[in-house]
Amino acid sequence: MTFVVADDNESFDSLLRRFKKRVQGDRILSEIRKRRYFEQPSIVRKRKRAAKLRKSRRTTLKDLRRTY
């Protein structure tokens, strides 16, 4: 549960801004979007494998560029 404590003489706008930053930092919204719809385990595995492959390609390309 994310919460912020209001300081003395703090405006609601600054309190809301701090709360939004905290929520974004805790990655709550991305988790909500991810869990909005049910995703089959096979699709989850496929998506994770694709992300892993993309990351692997990216690091390989970076290593190739450094050698030249």
C-alpha positions in Angstrom: 0.0 0.0 0.0 1.5 3.3 -1.1 0.9 6.4 1.1 2.5 9.8 1.8 2.3 11.8 4.9 1.4 15.5 4.6 3.9 18.0 6.0 2.9 21.1 7.8 1.5 23.8 5.4 1.9 21.5 2.4 -0.6 22.2 -0.4 -2.7 19.4 -1.8 -1.1 19.8 -5.2 2.4 19.0 -3.9 1.1 16.2 -1.8 -0.6 14.7 -4.9 2.5 15.2 -6.9 4.6 13.3 -4.3 2.0 10.5 -4.2 2.0 10.1 -8.0 5.8 9.9 -8.0 5.7 7.3 -5.3 3.1 5.2 -7.2 5.2 5.4 -10.4 8.3 4.5 -8.5 6.6 1.4 -7.0 5.4 0.4 -10.5 1.9 -0.1 -9.3 0.2 1.2 -12.5 2.2 -1.0 -14.7 1.3 -4.0 -12.5 -2.4 -3.0 -12.7 -2.3 -2.8 -16.5 -0.5 -6.1 -16.7 -3.2 -7.8 -14.5 -6.2 -6.2 -16.2 -6.8 -9.2 -18.4 -6.1 -12.9 -17.8 -3.1 -14.1 -19.8 -2.5 -17.7 -20.4 0.7 -19.1 -19.0 1.9 -20.1 -22.4 1.5 -16.6 -23.7 3.3 -15.3 -20.6 6.2 -17.6 -21.3 6.3 -16.6 -25.0 6.3 -12.9 -24.1 9.1 -13.3 -21.5 11.1 -15.3 -24.0 10.7 -12.6 -26.6 11.8 -9.9 -24.2 14.8 -12.0 -23.2 15.8 -12.4 -26.8 15.4 -8.7 -27.5 17.6 -7.9 -24.6 20.2 -10.5 -25.6 20.3 -9.0 -29.2 20.7 -5.5 -27.8 23.7 -6.4 -25.6 25.3 -8.4 -28.5 25.0 -5.4 -30.8 26.5 -3.1 -28.1 29.4 -5.5 -27.7 30.0 -5.7 -31.5 30.0 -1.9 -31.7 32.6 -1.6 -29.0 35.0 -3.9 -30.7 35.2 -1.7 -33.8 
